[in-house]
């Protein structure tokens, strides 16, 4: 059945990616499988992003135990089976000097390239020193400048800064706050190699506070049980995140259409700020298809069919009162 009308009026050539592949585990793989089966020739997931708990990554509200090789390889086996491209997120822009050549991080990347049936697996890196190590160890590896690389920049991450990143990275994730400056997209040397991070929940104009939070979280990666760090993290999070009703760095569909018209084609939805797989999956699916009223029934049916693939990833408390992990990919 011909169904391309569900996207032809809404970002028809857009490439979409979603995070949460390790946090929500097999449910994110099921979502990829559902899209591949039910949305063939309409939309596909450019990459499922996964953020292992290691020296090169951060944790926001809950300190995770280090990702085990068993859990990681188990996920790679599932994505291999459905030929789903993966992106490893190393979102720590302040990696401890002694851990820049971390053996576990190198193991994760090595296995990512071993399990690469599509040839499209890649990594997103926030620390230039780690990126240098990866280029040396894996010359063919495709490396993306993670959004946190822009967040921690001392000066404003303007078009000149993004263009410098494009000279050394294959792709650049754009900080949402920067995209609100007039003329930035038009000044990019290669907008087709830039990715829009769609749903950042920090307050608008909070990049400096965001950078300070990243530094604290990097320190907590080294000293995870320091009580003073935990107190400071709690204080910083409440000041950094946008409260309900306040403007965050999130983009509406109409804003995404404007960015698309300016030449941007890649869009990324963060998932790990949500407690279970259903919430980011629902948000993601509603970004993918047209919202034209005359197609609402068909759109709803297609979303329902894809979401029906998700099983088992529900919160233990229906009230939602228990603590939940919050991360940024």
Rosetta blueprint (number, residue, H / E / L):
1 X L
2 X L
3 X L
4 X H
5 X H
6 X H
7 X L
8 X L
9 X L
10 X L
11 X L
12 X L
13 X L
14 X L
15 X E
16 X E
17 X E
18 X E
19 X L
20 X L
21 X L
22 X L
23 X L
24 X L
25 X L
26 X H
27 X H
28 X H
29 X H
30 X H
31 X H
32 X H
33 X H
34 X H
35 X H
36 X H
37 X H
38 X H
39 X L
40 X L
41 X L
42 X L
43 X L
44 X L
45 X E
46 X E
47 X E
48 X E
49 X E
50 X E
51 X L
52 X L
53 X L
54 X L
55 X L
56 X L
57 X L
58 X L
59 X L
60 X L
61 X L
62 X L
63 X L
64 X L
65 X L
66 X L
67 X L
68 X L
69 X H
70 X H
71 X H
72 X H
73 X H
74 X H
75 X H
76 X H
77 X H
78 X H
79 X H
80 X H
81 X H
82 X H
83 X L
84 X L
85 X L
86 X E
87 X E
88 X E
89 X E
90 X E
91 X L
92 X L
93 X L
94 X L
95 X L
96 X L
97 X H
98 X H
99 X H
100 X L
101 X L
102 X L
103 X H
104 X H
105 X H
106 X H
107 X H
108 X H
109 X H
110 X H
111 X H
112 X H
113 X H
114 X H
115 X L
116 X L
117 X L
118 X L
119 X L
120 X L
121 X L
122 X E
123 X E
124 X E
125 X E
126 X L
127 X L
128 X H
129 X H
130 X H
131 X H
132 X H
133 X H
134 X H
135 X H
136 X H
137 X H
138 X L
139 X L
140 X L
141 X L
142 X E
143 X E
144 X E
145 X E
146 X L
147 X H
148 X H
149 X H
150 X H
151 X H
152 X L
153 X L
154 X L
155 X L
156 X L
157 X L
158 X L
159 X H
160 X H
161 X H
162 X H
163 X H
164 X H
165 X H
166 X H
167 X H
168 X H
169 X L
170 X L
171 X E
172 X E
173 X E
174 X E
175 X L
176 X L
177 X L
178 X H
179 X H
180 X H
181 X L
182 X L
183 X L
184 X L
185 X H
186 X H
187 X H
188 X L
189 X L
190 X L
191 X H
192 X H
193 X H
194 X E
195 X E
196 X E
197 X E
198 X L
199 X E
200 X E
201 X E
202 X E
203 X E
204 X L
205 X L
206 X L
207 X H
208 X H
209 X H
210 X H
211 X H
212 X H
213 X H
214 X H
215 X H
216 X H
217 X H
218 X H
219 X H
220 X H
221 X H
222 X H
223 X L
224 X L
225 X L
226 X L
227 X H
228 X H
229 X H
230 X H
231 X H
232 X H
233 X H
234 X H
235 X H
236 X H
237 X H
238 X H
239 X H
240 X H
241 X E
242 X L
243 X L
244 X L
245 X L
246 X L
247 X L
248 X E
249 X E
250 X E
251 X L
252 X L
253 X H
254 X H
255 X H
256 X H
257 X H
258 X H
259 X H
260 X H
261 X H
262 X L
263 X L
264 X L
265 X L
266 X E
267 X E
268 X E
269 X E
270 X L
271 X L
272 X L
273 X L
274 X L
275 X L
276 X L
277 X H
278 X H
279 X H
280 X H
281 X H
282 X H
283 X H
284 X H
285 X H
286 X H
287 X H
288 X H
289 X L
290 X L
291 X L
292 X L
293 X H
294 X H
295 X H
296 X H
297 X H
298 X H
299 X H
300 X H
301 X H
302 X H
303 X H
304 X H
305 X H
306 X H
307 X H
308 X L
309 X L
310 X L
311 X L
312 X L
313 X L
314 X L
315 X L
316 X L
317 X L
318 X L
319 X L
320 X L
321 X L
322 X L
323 X L
324 X L
325 X L
326 X L
327 X L
328 X L
329 X L
